[in-house]
């Protein structure tokens, strides 16, 4: 049934007032409302299928992102350097030496963290906010990620709201957690830094 027929049925209902409808008119009204309901249900099913397809495509694209390179290499070179803050609140002073030692390009992304790993330390990754019109320096500081180091040579990066603001409305939060297996020397370096 076309939308103009639905509008016609609804107009008929309004014009009919509070009086009794004839059996034929009542049946026509019921049929029209049932058709409208079915069409609306079909549209909602199509919209739901389109939404599920879009989410699957987004999740597939999110899985391709190398968060370690995005944070340590790309974000750090965009004029807003990333600061690494240790558990004790101190900041890594020489970021160039830190980046060279952690060899981010040698990290291997894995699907999941093994169950039997032991956490050996965490780092907060922080970055200044974007400078706004009229500002020369941004006084706002965001925690963009949490990096957790494990004794067995794994690192997790949990990307936080400072970098993904409002994206988790559309994309499930688990897409913002990445697990990496790192070379032994990198694992040892990060564990020493975290201590």
Secondary structure by P-SEA (a helix, b strand, c coil): ccaaaaaaaaaaaaaaccccccaaaaaaaaaaaaaaaaaaaaaaaaaaaaaaaaaaaaaaaaaacccccccccccccccbbbbbbcccccccccaaaaaaaaccccccccccccccccccbbbbbbbbccccccccccccccccbbbbbbccbbbbbbbcccccccccccccccccbbbbbbcaaaaaaaaaaac
